[in-house]
């Protein structure tokens, strides 16, 4: 119970990662045979935090465990909270139609201390689910009931959800302009309730505004809302990546051991027995610290993907390139490597902002995935640099492939609030293992030197021959 109370404090502060850690450990400690159903409360709370982190699948699993166990407890108020969480999960998974039975079950629960209690009935959430499930009559009724209870709605999430639900009613009535205006008038709530408005509801609001503007045929306003949705969605992704389940359990146990250690330290001054206990606790603490460090190390080694672009990262390149080079040498086939640097990327960040820069990086990652063979492997080398390994390709063949990428990249256009970007270019250096180098380090060095040569020669080109001090160079650019 104490762990759950601590988790509630962190949840109120918006620190879902810490809240999840304490709740997960509390669930580990709770036993159905001696907790009198307390683990159902933990299932409910864990699902709430996972919803805030955007992990609707795992949240739904916990909710359904809680609902299955709650039938033995005969606690309608707890069941109502679990059902609301399941409705939110199903909407987040675009399965709103499956939430209609839960909405009707909630409406059948008595609204007093023996049922749902004096807490907010969440009519706005149920109404939004009904509207998105296609039951417009039920949705309008629930939104109207939520509007009647509006003076009692003091939670920012619920107030903004009501705005989205009201806009959904307008859209159902084909009043698209009024729906968009209704949403835009609520924009001030994003700033007034900044301390208490969750990323989940911010995503819900921006997605609704983007849909309304798109239906109105206003792509610029829709794109602006979509960018805000993307920013909130990425922030939720960062939160979720930090909520490692195993690490959360171990870190919570470390805190408990540290507290035990402090208590034992005070008792040590009185008896020799306490001194022995302290030494034992010190040993356990040291062991747990080693376990946490080992776990973190394993998690870092397993993290082979770059979150922004979806490509493999530099660590994975270091792992696989020696194997690919050794295989190419055994088979008598070349392994080509290209190092690519997006031209004038810093100017994009300076003029249009880092969100625009991230958009370009993600788009280039997608371009590499779409325009390479299955046997080719693409990596984000670092910053705005990328690396492409091409088994069985000579330098000349690799140069032609990269030139096609350059032509495709030049055709991409991007539009931001601060202006548009077109005719984007990159510089690249290409080398292969059969004619240039027989080691990973040398092969990368040759390709990198040619990349620098391409940049010195004016960028927007692919350099595939030695630099002037070795032999006459050849580079190809796209005009």
C-alpha positions, 0 to 999 in steps of 0.5 A: 500500500505504501508503494502504491501511495508513493506511485500515486504521488509520482503520477500526480507530478506527471512522472509516469516512469517513476510511478510505473516502477513503484506500481510494478514492484507493489504488484510483485509484492501483492498476493491475491491470497492475502491482499483482499483484492488490492492487486486489482487496484494495482492492475487499474493503476498500472493500466492508467500509467501505461495509457499515459505512456501510450502502451495501450496493448499492455494497458489493456492486458492489465485492465482485463486481468483486473476486470476478471478478478474484480467480479469476485470482489463485488466492488462496482466503483472499482469496476467502473474505473477499470471499464473507463480505462478499457474504453480509453485503451480500445479508443487508442487502438482504434477499436471504439466499436468494441467499447460500446458494451462497456459504455452500456455496462457503466450506464447500468451501474448505480451512481451512488456510494454503492456503485460509481460513487460521487466521482466524475462519471466520465460521460465525456469519454463514454460519449466520445467512444460512442460517437467514434463507434458510430452510435451518434444518438447515444454519443450526443446524449452522453456529451449532453450529460457531460456538459451538464456536469461541466462545472464539476469537471476540474480535471484538465484531461476531462475538460479537454476530452469534453471539448473533443467530444463536443467537436465530434458531435458537430462533425457528426452533424456535418458542421465541420467549420463549427467543429474546427472553431470549437477546437481552436477556441479551446487551445488556451487550455493547453497553456492554462492547464500546462501543469496537469494536462497529460500528453495522451489528451494533448495527442487526442486534441491535436489529432481531432483538430488535424482531422477537422482541418483536413476535412475542411480542405485546410491542409496547412492548419491540419499540418500544423496540428499534426506536427503538434500531435507528432511532438507530443507522440514522440515525447510519449515515446521517449517516456515509454522507452525509459519505463523498462519493466525489469529495470523498474522492478530492480530499481524499486528493490534497490530503494527498499534495500537502501531504506533497510540499510539506513535503518540497520545503520542506526541499530549497528551502534547498539549491538554487534548483531546489527553490525553483522546485519549491516554487512549482509545488507551491504553485500546485497546492495552491492550485488543488486547494483551490479545486477542493475549495471549489468542489466543496463549494459545488456539493454544498451547492447540490445538497442540497435535501432535509431528511434528517429529514423528507424535505421540501424545505429552506429553500434549495430554497424560496428557489430555486423560490418566485420562479419559482412566483410569477412563473408565477402572476402571468403566468397570473393565478392566486394563489399561496398560502403557509402557514407552520406552527409546531408548538405547544409543540415545545420542551416535547416535547424537554424532556420526552421527548427529542430522539429524540421531537422528531425522531419528531414532525418526521418524522411531520409531514413525512409528513403533509404529503406524504400530504395535499397535491396533487401541485402543492403543494410542502412545505418544512421552513422551519427547526426546527419550522416548515414552509412550504407553497406552493399554486399556484392557491389563494386565501387562503380555499381555502388556509385550508381545506386547512391546517385539514384538516391541523390536524384530521389532526394532532390525530388523530395519537398518539405513544407514548414511554417517557416518556409519550404525546402526543395532540391535537397542534396547530399554528399557521399563517398563510396569505396569497396573492399576488393579494390580499396581496403581489406579492413573495416577501419580502412574501408570506412576511412576511404569512404569518409575521405571521399565524402570530405573530398565531395564536400570540398568540391562543392557538395551535391555529388558522389565521390568514388575515386581516390583523392588527388594526392593518390590518383586523379579523382572522379566524382559525379554530381546531380545538376 
